[in-house]
Amino acid sequence: MSSTGPISIHLLGLGRVGRAVARALLRDQRGLVALATVEDRSGVFRIDTEAPDATDRAISIKEGGAPLSQTGLDPWPEDRELGSADLLVDLTASDRTHTRICKALRQGCGVVLANKIPISGDAEYFRLIQDAAQAGNASLRASATVGAGLPVMDALVQGARADVCPDRITASMSGTLTYLLEGLRAGKALDDHLAEAVSKGIAEPDPTVDIAGRDVLRKATILARLSGLSDRVLERESFAASGATRAAGEAIQREQSIAERTGQAYLYLAELTAEGIRVGFRRVKADSDHARVSGEQNVFVIEPGPGVAPVSISGPGAGITPTARAVLRDVFTIAAGDPGHLPLV
């Protein structure tokens, strides 16, 4: 889509990232958003950009755990169909939004994802989304799903459209796990540091997906599909077993000590090649790009092929604010008529 005037946006979900996005829309001083609606299980409601204080109070009530129907937001009088919305923004962590996304794209409605599941799950679902975007001449962008808005996805998609596929991608792409590894190196207990990560918004309230390695695998699958590499899973090693974080943390600390004595770093990485995806712990040189990562940063090293120097992309890859900013950039990128990440053709 390309819009010369204000746009209408429909938000699916109002969790932590969703609330940050909604509040940013309230502060929009450029008049880019004419209408914003938000949906949860209790219904569809209007975000009143002309009454920011009242709407912000409603969002704060939602923050306390109330459904949207109890926040004071005005119910949207129409049915739950998308209607004439210009953009659908999936801010959920649901595995049930695929049909909504395909329908929106086929109707010519742009889609922005913070939700990884629709494009990292079943390969057939990914193909259907790609086909819907092509059929509706609509764009889908998903910068927030990998790297919280770092330009890695744009770079890979541009290469894929030029029929250029990298030989290999190695990535430290969980800001949560990088944060945990840094704490372990400082001698902190994993369960205590994990609770701290949750309280700071670095990890999800339920961090199971992170520590099981599933979140990294989802991100790796997205990158593989957008870059032309294989999405076949060859290895997925958990960061820590559920319910055994203290013992897992102590085991990681032992491995970190061994690696440091040999001039190496012990990290949790994803490796993507034409053969498939491997996710798990690796030892790398202490002076490598991956070893220099800290805090919630991500690092992506893209190896284009023989005779071409690797490209390294790094920066903040976790947290509510970077993720919300990535969503908003995608919203206004699509509104400006720039290409999406899908369709690839």
C-alpha positions as CSV (number, residue, x, y, z in Angstrom):
1,M,0.0,0.0,0.0
2,S,1.0,3.6,-0.4
3,S,-0.9,6.3,1.4
4,T,-0.8,10.0,0.8
5,G,-3.0,10.8,3.8
6,P,-3.6,9.5,7.3
7,I,-3.8,5.7,7.8
8,S,-6.0,3.5,9.8
9,I,-4.4,0.8,11.9
10,H,-5.9,-2.3,13.6
11,L,-3.8,-3.7,16.5
12,L,-4.1,-7.4,17.5
13,G,-3.1,-7.6,21.1
14,L,-2.1,-5.0,23.7
15,G,0.6,-6.7,25.7
16,R,3.9,-4.9,26.7
17,V,5.0,-4.1,23.2
18,G,1.5,-3.4,22.1
19,R,1.0,-0.8,24.9
20,A,4.3,0.9,23.8
21,V,3.1,1.0,20.2
22,A,-0.3,2.4,21.2
23,R,1.2,5.1,23.4
24,A,3.5,6.1,20.6
25,L,0.5,6.4,18.3
26,L,-1.1,8.7,20.9
27,R,2.0,10.9,20.7
28,D,2.0,11.1,16.9
29,Q,2.2,14.8,16.1
30,R,2.4,14.4,12.4
31,G,-1.2,13.3,11.9
32,L,-0.2,10.1,10.2
33,V,-2.8,8.0,12.0
34,A,-6.4,8.8,11.4
35,L,-7.9,5.8,13.3
36,A,-6.5,3.1,15.5
37,T,-8.4,0.2,16.8
38,V,-7.2,-2.6,19.1
39,E,-8.6,-6.1,19.7
40,D,-8.3,-8.7,22.4
41,R,-10.5,-11.6,23.4
42,S,-13.1,-9.2,24.9
43,G,-13.7,-7.2,21.7
44,V,-12.6,-4.4,19.4
45,F,-12.1,-0.9,20.8
46,R,-11.1,2.5,19.5
47,I,-7.8,4.2,20.5
48,D,-8.8,7.8,20.6
49,T,-5.8,9.8,19.3
50,E,-7.7,13.0,20.1
51,A,-8.1,12.2,23.8
52,P,-4.6,10.9,24.6
53,D,-4.8,11.3,28.4
54,A,-8.0,9.3,28.8
55,T,-6.7,6.6,26.4
56,D,-3.4,6.4,28.2
57,R,-5.2,5.8,31.5
58,A,-7.1,3.0,29.8
59,I,-3.9,1.5,28.6
60,S,-2.6,1.6,32.2
61,I,-5.7,-0.3,33.3
62,K,-4.9,-2.9,30.7
63,E,-1.4,-3.0,32.1
64,G,-2.8,-4.2,35.4
65,G,-4.3,-7.2,33.7
66,A,-7.8,-6.1,32.9
67,P,-9.4,-7.0,29.5
68,L,-10.0,-4.2,27.1
69,S,-13.7,-4.3,27.9
70,Q,-12.9,-3.0,31.4
71,T,-10.5,-0.2,30.5
72,G,-13.0,2.5,29.5
73,L,-12.0,2.4,25.8
74,D,-14.9,3.0,23.5
75,P,-16.2,-0.2,21.8
76,W,-15.9,-0.2,18.1
77,P,-19.5,-0.5,16.9
78,E,-18.8,-2.5,13.8
79,D,-18.3,-6.2,13.7
80,R,-14.8,-7.8,14.1
81,E,-14.0,-7.7,10.4
82,L,-11.0,-5.6,9.2
83,G,-13.2,-3.4,7.2
84,S,-11.2,-0.6,5.6
85,A,-8.1,-0.7,7.8
86,D,-4.9,0.1,5.9
87,L,-2.7,-2.0,8.3
88,L,-3.1,-5.0,10.5
89,V,-0.4,-5.1,13.2
90,D,0.0,-8.5,15.0
91,L,1.4,-7.8,18.5
92,T,0.4,-11.2,19.9
93,A,2.3,-14.4,20.6
94,S,-0.6,-16.4,19.2
95,D,-0.5,-19.3,16.8
96,R,-4.1,-18.5,15.7
97,T,-3.6,-15.3,13.7
98,H,-2.5,-16.9,10.4
99,T,-6.0,-16.8,8.9
100,R,-6.5,-13.2,9.8
101,I,-3.1,-12.3,8.3
102,C,-3.8,-14.1,5.0
103,K,-7.3,-12.5,4.7
104,A,-5.9,-9.0,5.3
105,L,-3.2,-9.4,2.7
106,R,-5.6,-10.7,0.1
107,Q,-7.8,-7.7,0.7
108,G,-4.8,-5.4,0.0
109,C,-4.2,-4.6,3.7
110,G,-0.6,-4.2,4.8
111,V,0.6,-6.4,7.7
112,V,3.2,-5.7,10.3
113,L,4.4,-8.6,12.6
114,A,5.9,-8.6,16.0
115,N,4.6,-12.1,16.3
116,K,7.1,-14.6,15.0
117,I,4.8,-17.7,14.9
118,P,2.9,-17.0,11.6
119,I,6.1,-16.9,9.5
120,S,8.3,-19.4,11.5
121,G,5.8,-22.2,11.9
122,D,4.7,-24.7,9.3
123,A,6.3,-24.1,5.9
124,E,2.9,-24.4,4.2
125,Y,1.5,-21.5,6.4
126,F,4.5,-19.4,5.3
127,R,3.8,-20.3,1.6
128,L,0.1,-19.3,2.1
129,I,1.1,-15.9,3.6
130,Q,3.5,-15.3,0.7
131,D,0.8,-16.2,-1.8
132,A,-1.8,-14.0,-0.1
133,A,0.6,-11.0,-0.2
134,Q,1.2,-11.5,-3.9
135,A,-2.5,-12.0,-4.7
136,G,-3.5,-8.8,-2.8
137,N,-0.5,-6.8,-4.0
138,A,0.1,-6.1,-0.3
139,S,3.2,-5.9,1.8
140,L,4.2,-7.7,5.0
141,R,7.0,-6.4,7.2
142,A,8.4,-8.2,10.2
143,S,11.5,-6.3,11.4
144,A,10.5,-6.7,15.0
145,T,10.6,-10.5,14.8
146,V,14.4,-10.7,14.4
147,G,16.9,-8.3,15.7
148,A,14.3,-5.8,17.0
149,G,14.6,-3.6,13.9
150,L,18.3,-4.1,13.0
151,P,18.7,-3.9,9.2
152,V,19.5,-7.6,8.8
153,M,16.1,-8.6,7.4
154,D,16.1,-5.8,4.8
155,A,19.6,-6.8,3.7
156,L,18.7,-10.5,3.3
157,V,15.5,-9.8,1.5
158,Q,17.2,-7.4,-0.9
159,G,19.7,-10.2,-1.6
160,A,17.0,-12.8,-2.2
161,R,15.2,-10.6,-4.6
162,A,18.5,-10.2,-6.5
163,D,18.8,-14.0,-6.4
164,V,21.8,-13.7,-4.1
165,C,21.8,-16.2,-1.2
166,P,24.5,-16.1,1.5
167,D,26.7,-19.2,2.1
168,R,26.3,-19.0,5.9
169,I,24.8,-16.8,8.6
170,T,25.9,-17.1,12.2
171,A,23.9,-15.1,14.8
172,S,23.7,-14.3,18.4
173,M,20.1,-13.2,18.2
174,S,18.6,-13.6,21.6
175,G,19.1,-10.4,23.6
176,T,17.6,-12.3,26.5
177,L,20.2,-15.2,26.4
178,T,23.1,-12.8,25.8
179,Y,22.0,-10.9,28.9
180,L,21.8,-14.1,30.9
181,L,25.2,-15.3,29.7
182,E,26.7,-11.9,30.7
183,G,25.2,-12.3,34.2
184,L,26.6,-15.9,34.5
185,R,30.1,-14.7,33.6
186,A,29.7,-12.2,36.5
187,G,28.9,-15.0,38.9
188,K,25.2,-14.5,39.2
189,A,22.8,-17.5,39.6
190,L,20.8,-18.2,36.5
191,D,17.4,-18.3,38.2
192,D,18.0,-15.0,40.0
193,H,19.3,-13.3,36.8
194,L,16.4,-14.7,34.8
195,A,13.9,-13.1,37.2
196,E,15.7,-9.8,36.9
197,A,15.5,-10.1,33.0
198,V,11.8,-10.6,33.3
199,S,11.3,-7.6,35.6
200,K,13.2,-5.4,33.2
201,G,11.2,-6.5,30.1
202,I,14.3,-8.2,28.6
203,A,12.7,-11.6,28.9
204,E,9.0,-12.5,28.5
205,P,6.9,-12.9,31.6
206,D,7.0,-16.6,30.8
207,P,10.6,-17.1,29.5
208,T,10.2,-20.8,28.7
209,V,10.4,-20.2,25.0
210,D,13.7,-18.4,25.4
211,I,15.5,-20.8,27.6
212,A,14.3,-23.8,25.6
213,G,15.9,-22.3,22.5
214,R,12.6,-22.2,20.7
215,D,12.7,-18.4,20.2
216,V,16.1,-18.5,18.6
217,L,15.0,-21.4,16.4
218,R,11.9,-19.3,15.3
219,K,14.2,-16.4,14.4
220,A,16.6,-18.6,12.5
221,T,13.7,-20.1,10.6
222,I,12.5,-16.7,9.5
223,L,16.0,-15.7,8.4
224,A,16.4,-18.9,6.4
225,R,13.1,-18.5,4.6
226,L,13.8,-14.8,3.7
227,S,17.3,-15.4,2.6
228,G,16.9,-18.6,0.6
229,L,18.7,-20.9,2.9
230,S,17.3,-24.2,4.2
231,D,14.9,-24.1,7.1
232,R,15.5,-27.7,7.9
233,V,16.3,-28.1,11.7
234,L,19.5,-30.1,12.1
235,E,20.1,-29.3,15.8
236,R,18.3,-27.5,18.7
237,E,20.0,-27.5,22.0
238,S,18.2,-26.0,25.0
239,F,19.8,-23.1,26.9
240,A,18.5,-24.6,30.1
241,A,16.0,-27.3,31.0
242,S,12.7,-26.1,32.4
243,G,12.7,-26.4,36.2
244,A,16.5,-26.9,36.4
245,T,17.8,-23.4,35.8
246,R,20.1,-23.3,38.8
247,A,21.9,-26.5,37.8
248,A,22.0,-25.4,34.2
249,G,23.5,-22.1,35.1
250,E,26.3,-23.7,37.1
251,A,27.0,-26.0,34.1
252,I,27.2,-23.0,31.8
253,Q,29.6,-21.2,34.2
254,R,31.9,-24.2,34.2
255,E,32.0,-24.2,30.4
256,Q,32.5,-20.4,30.4
257,S,35.6,-20.8,32.6
258,I,37.0,-23.6,30.4
259,A,36.5,-21.4,27.3
260,E,38.1,-18.4,28.9
261,R,41.2,-20.3,29.8
262,T,41.7,-21.2,26.2
263,G,41.1,-17.8,24.7
264,Q,37.5,-18.5,23.7
265,A,34.0,-17.5,24.6
266,Y,31.1,-19.8,25.3
267,L,28.0,-18.5,23.5
268,Y,24.5,-19.6,22.4
269,L,24.4,-19.2,18.6
270,A,22.4,-20.1,15.5
271,E,24.1,-21.2,12.3
272,L,22.3,-21.2,9.0
273,T,23.6,-22.9,5.8
274,A,22.2,-24.5,2.7
275,E,22.0,-27.7,4.7
276,G,19.8,-26.3,7.5
277,I,19.8,-24.7,10.9
278,R,21.8,-25.5,14.0
279,V,21.0,-23.8,17.3
280,G,23.0,-24.3,20.5
281,F,26.1,-23.6,22.5
282,R,29.4,-23.0,20.7
283,R,32.9,-21.9,21.6
284,V,34.2,-19.0,19.5
285,K,37.4,-17.0,19.5
286,A,37.4,-14.3,22.2
287,D,38.1,-11.6,19.7
288,S,35.3,-12.5,17.3
289,D,32.3,-10.3,16.6
290,H,30.0,-12.7,18.5
291,A,32.3,-12.7,21.6
292,R,32.1,-8.9,21.9
293,V,28.3,-8.8,22.2
294,S,27.0,-7.5,25.5
295,G,23.8,-6.7,27.3
296,E,20.7,-7.2,25.1
297,Q,22.7,-6.9,21.8
298,N,22.4,-9.1,18.8
299,V,25.1,-9.9,16.3
300,F,24.6,-11.3,12.8
301,V,27.6,-12.3,10.6
302,I,26.6,-12.9,7.0
303,E,29.1,-14.7,4.8
304,P,28.2,-14.0,1.2
305,G,30.6,-16.5,-0.3
306,P,34.2,-17.1,-1.5
307,G,36.2,-14.0,-2.0
308,V,33.7,-11.7,-0.3
309,A,34.3,-10.4,3.2
310,P,31.7,-11.2,5.8
311,V,29.2,-8.6,6.8
312,S,28.6,-8.0,10.5
313,I,25.4,-6.3,11.8
314,S,25.0,-5.6,15.5
315,G,22.9,-3.6,17.9
316,P,20.1,-3.8,20.5
317,G,18.1,-6.9,19.8
318,A,15.7,-7.2,22.8
319,G,13.5,-5.1,25.0
320,I,10.2,-3.4,24.8
321,T,11.3,-0.1,23.4
322,P,13.5,-1.4,20.5
323,T,10.8,-3.8,19.5
324,A,8.0,-1.2,19.6
325,R,10.2,1.2,17.5
326,A,10.8,-1.6,14.9
327,V,7.0,-2.1,14.7
328,L,6.4,1.6,14.2
329,R,9.1,1.9,11.5
330,D,7.5,-1.0,9.6
331,V,4.1,0.7,9.9
332,F,5.3,3.9,8.4
333,T,7.6,2.2,5.8
334,I,4.6,0.3,4.4
335,A,2.4,3.4,4.5
336,A,5.1,5.2,2.5
337,G,4.8,2.6,-0.2
338,D,8.2,1.0,0.3
339,P,8.6,-2.8,-0.3
340,G,7.8,-5.3,2.4
341,H,9.7,-8.4,3.4
342,L,7.0,-10.4,1.7
343,P,6.2,-11.1,-1.0
344,L,9.7,-12.0,-2.0
345,V,8.9,-12.0,-5.7
